[in-house]
């Protein structure tokens, strides 16, 4: 219902509805299998690029195509570079591929908002899980679901 409240025209509603369905599938898969599969993340990249280039994406207008492309490259690259000191697996390649489509579909400002929201949410959840002793500092906690919630937020919130 938040999506229907955000977009009143049918084309953007179908576009973001389909994208959100893919994100929900990715969220469930990452929680279950610790994986954001290429079979979903990779097709989202050309589809979101096409949606933005064709003009059917109301979040990325003509003047924002370049910054959306910058977001699609710079955000995953920055997160990858920041993860290097923490060793292999600090951030998954599926997370980075997902962020390419998030950047293309939402643009630079919204993609940054989404990543920050996801990171803040992950911090709150992880602290709560540590405090309740549900996880330890050595536990694997997928970051993809937090990025996905952040992506939802970046689309729904009006900037």
C-alpha beads as a LAMMPS data file, in Angstrom:
LAMMPS data file: protein, C-alpha beads

159 atoms
158 bonds

1 atom types
1 bond types

-500.0 500.0 xlo xhi
-500.0 500.0 ylo yhi
-500.0 500.0 zlo zhi

Masses

1 110.0

Atoms # bond

1 1 1 0.000 0.000 0.000
2 1 1 2.972 2.333 0.552
3 1 1 3.943 1.809 -3.071
4 1 1 0.441 2.647 -4.283
5 1 1 0.510 5.765 -2.124
6 1 1 3.852 6.768 -3.629
7 1 1 3.011 6.251 -7.305
8 1 1 -0.421 6.969 -8.750
9 1 1 0.378 6.333 -12.416
10 1 1 0.196 2.720 -13.604
11 1 1 3.575 2.479 -15.388
12 1 1 5.720 3.524 -12.389
13 1 1 3.526 1.406 -10.130
14 1 1 4.142 -1.678 -12.281
15 1 1 7.860 -0.860 -12.592
16 1 1 8.435 -0.495 -8.861
17 1 1 5.972 -3.264 -8.005
18 1 1 7.986 -5.694 -10.133
19 1 1 11.250 -4.417 -8.680
20 1 1 9.915 -4.783 -5.145
21 1 1 8.807 -8.365 -5.895
22 1 1 12.348 -9.155 -7.033
23 1 1 13.734 -7.527 -3.872
24 1 1 11.398 -9.563 -1.660
25 1 1 12.557 -12.745 -3.387
26 1 1 16.183 -11.673 -2.888
27 1 1 15.557 -10.874 0.782
28 1 1 14.038 -14.290 1.446
29 1 1 16.780 -16.071 -0.506
30 1 1 19.559 -14.230 1.326
31 1 1 18.061 -15.023 4.722
32 1 1 17.616 -18.687 3.790
33 1 1 20.679 -19.402 1.666
34 1 1 23.066 -16.503 2.381
35 1 1 23.023 -15.660 -1.308
36 1 1 21.731 -12.977 -3.653
37 1 1 21.630 -15.047 -6.845
38 1 1 22.910 -13.681 -10.144
39 1 1 19.820 -15.034 -11.877
40 1 1 17.894 -12.211 -10.165
41 1 1 20.470 -9.474 -9.532
42 1 1 22.062 -9.402 -12.997
43 1 1 18.832 -9.016 -15.049
44 1 1 17.790 -6.160 -12.759
45 1 1 20.743 -4.094 -13.996
46 1 1 19.723 -3.750 -17.675
47 1 1 16.039 -3.562 -16.741
48 1 1 16.595 -0.650 -14.358
49 1 1 18.919 1.043 -16.851
50 1 1 16.277 0.708 -19.567
51 1 1 13.556 2.034 -17.250
52 1 1 15.622 5.105 -16.433
53 1 1 16.828 5.707 -19.999
54 1 1 13.329 5.327 -21.458
55 1 1 11.866 7.952 -19.164
56 1 1 9.329 5.696 -17.431
57 1 1 11.176 5.978 -14.131
58 1 1 9.867 9.050 -12.302
59 1 1 12.730 8.974 -9.774
60 1 1 15.457 9.458 -12.375
61 1 1 14.690 12.285 -14.778
62 1 1 16.735 13.340 -17.777
63 1 1 19.221 15.408 -15.809
64 1 1 19.718 12.679 -13.236
65 1 1 20.759 9.875 -15.582
66 1 1 24.446 10.668 -15.180
67 1 1 24.257 10.807 -11.381
68 1 1 22.247 7.565 -11.361
69 1 1 25.014 5.919 -13.387
70 1 1 27.588 7.356 -10.988
71 1 1 25.624 5.910 -8.049
72 1 1 25.427 2.534 -9.782
73 1 1 29.211 2.387 -10.090
74 1 1 30.560 4.454 -7.195
75 1 1 28.500 3.071 -4.307
76 1 1 29.279 -0.621 -4.928
77 1 1 32.911 0.233 -5.656
78 1 1 33.244 2.279 -2.462
79 1 1 31.665 -0.476 -0.348
80 1 1 33.937 -3.043 -1.955
81 1 1 37.030 -0.947 -1.245
82 1 1 35.919 -0.340 2.354
83 1 1 35.430 -4.090 2.846
84 1 1 38.947 -5.085 1.732
85 1 1 40.614 -4.630 5.159
86 1 1 38.009 -6.948 6.703
87 1 1 38.880 -9.861 4.427
88 1 1 37.051 -11.921 1.863
89 1 1 33.337 -12.140 2.444
90 1 1 33.041 -8.859 4.336
91 1 1 30.513 -7.826 1.710
92 1 1 29.043 -10.205 -0.808
93 1 1 29.321 -9.757 -4.540
94 1 1 25.545 -10.197 -4.748
95 1 1 25.135 -7.173 -2.475
96 1 1 27.299 -5.123 -4.813
97 1 1 25.416 -6.294 -7.926
98 1 1 22.133 -5.421 -6.234
99 1 1 23.406 -1.918 -5.503
100 1 1 24.080 -1.331 -9.197
101 1 1 20.367 -1.696 -9.966
102 1 1 19.415 0.340 -6.889
103 1 1 21.614 3.200 -8.100
104 1 1 20.222 3.052 -11.632
105 1 1 16.621 2.983 -10.444
106 1 1 16.753 5.479 -7.585
107 1 1 19.528 7.907 -8.499
108 1 1 22.453 9.121 -6.439
109 1 1 20.719 10.838 -3.500
110 1 1 18.152 8.076 -2.982
111 1 1 20.751 5.316 -3.337
112 1 1 22.903 6.966 -0.668
113 1 1 19.838 7.337 1.576
114 1 1 19.041 3.659 1.029
115 1 1 22.549 2.453 1.849
116 1 1 22.764 4.658 4.944
117 1 1 19.300 3.538 6.111
118 1 1 20.266 -0.104 5.570
119 1 1 23.562 0.336 7.427
120 1 1 21.879 2.074 10.361
121 1 1 19.203 -0.608 10.531
122 1 1 21.838 -3.341 10.439
123 1 1 23.683 -1.687 13.324
124 1 1 20.544 -1.503 15.456
125 1 1 19.562 -5.106 14.704
126 1 1 23.060 -6.477 15.273
127 1 1 23.435 -4.644 18.604
128 1 1 20.041 -6.003 19.680
129 1 1 20.995 -9.541 18.624
130 1 1 24.331 -9.275 20.446
131 1 1 22.681 -7.872 23.582
132 1 1 20.163 -10.730 23.650
133 1 1 22.941 -13.246 22.923
134 1 1 21.195 -14.508 19.787
135 1 1 24.457 -14.023 17.848
136 1 1 28.129 -13.616 18.645
137 1 1 30.792 -11.448 17.057
138 1 1 31.698 -14.449 14.904
139 1 1 28.168 -15.058 13.610
140 1 1 27.369 -14.593 9.939
141 1 1 24.695 -11.965 9.407
142 1 1 23.771 -11.241 5.783
143 1 1 23.879 -7.567 4.816
144 1 1 21.628 -8.009 1.772
145 1 1 18.336 -7.868 3.687
146 1 1 19.359 -4.551 5.242
147 1 1 20.333 -3.152 1.839
148 1 1 16.985 -4.308 0.482
149 1 1 15.042 -2.605 3.283
150 1 1 17.131 0.501 2.590
151 1 1 16.247 0.262 -1.113
152 1 1 12.546 0.026 -0.207
153 1 1 12.953 3.079 2.000
154 1 1 14.776 5.060 -0.683
155 1 1 11.893 4.559 -3.107
156 1 1 9.039 5.150 -0.652
157 1 1 10.392 8.246 1.103
158 1 1 9.862 11.562 -0.635
159 1 1 13.130 13.510 -0.855

Bonds

1 1 1 2
2 1 2 3
3 1 3 4
4 1 4 5
5 1 5 6
6 1 6 7
7 1 7 8
8 1 8 9
9 1 9 10
10 1 10 11
11 1 11 12
12 1 12 13
13 1 13 14
14 1 14 15
15 1 15 16
16 1 16 17
17 1 17 18
18 1 18 19
19 1 19 20
20 1 20 21
21 1 21 22
22 1 22 23
23 1 23 24
24 1 24 25
25 1 25 26
26 1 26 27
27 1 27 28
28 1 28 29
29 1 29 30
30 1 30 31
31 1 31 32
32 1 32 33
33 1 33 34
34 1 34 35
35 1 35 36
36 1 36 37
37 1 37 38
38 1 38 39
39 1 39 40
40 1 40 41
41 1 41 42
42 1 42 43
43 1 43 44
44 1 44 45
45 1 45 46
46 1 46 47
47 1 47 48
48 1 48 49
49 1 49 50
50 1 50 51
51 1 51 52
52 1 52 53
53 1 53 54
54 1 54 55
55 1 55 56
56 1 56 57
57 1 57 58
58 1 58 59
59 1 59 60
60 1 60 61
61 1 61 62
62 1 62 63
63 1 63 64
64 1 64 65
65 1 65 66
66 1 66 67
67 1 67 68
68 1 68 69
69 1 69 70
70 1 70 71
71 1 71 72
72 1 72 73
73 1 73 74
74 1 74 75
75 1 75 76
76 1 76 77
77 1 77 78
78 1 78 79
79 1 79 80
80 1 80 81
81 1 81 82
82 1 82 83
83 1 83 84
84 1 84 85
85 1 85 86
86 1 86 87
87 1 87 88
88 1 88 89
89 1 89 90
90 1 90 91
91 1 91 92
92 1 92 93
93 1 93 94
94 1 94 95
95 1 95 96
96 1 96 97
97 1 97 98
98 1 98 99
99 1 99 100
100 1 100 101
101 1 101 102
102 1 102 103
103 1 103 104
104 1 104 105
105 1 105 106
106 1 106 107
107 1 107 108
108 1 108 109
109 1 109 110
110 1 110 111
111 1 111 112
112 1 112 113
113 1 113 114
114 1 114 115
115 1 115 116
116 1 116 117
117 1 117 118
118 1 118 119
119 1 119 120
120 1 120 121
121 1 121 122
122 1 122 123
123 1 123 124
124 1 124 125
125 1 125 126
126 1 126 127
127 1 127 128
128 1 128 129
129 1 129 130
130 1 130 131
131 1 131 132
132 1 132 133
133 1 133 134
134 1 134 135
135 1 135 136
136 1 136 137
137 1 137 138
138 1 138 139
139 1 139 140
140 1 140 141
141 1 141 142
142 1 142 143
143 1 143 144
144 1 144 145
145 1 145 146
146 1 146 147
147 1 147 148
148 1 148 149
149 1 149 150
150 1 150 151
151 1 151 152
152 1 152 153
153 1 153 154
154 1 154 155
155 1 155 156
156 1 156 157
157 1 157 158
158 1 158 159
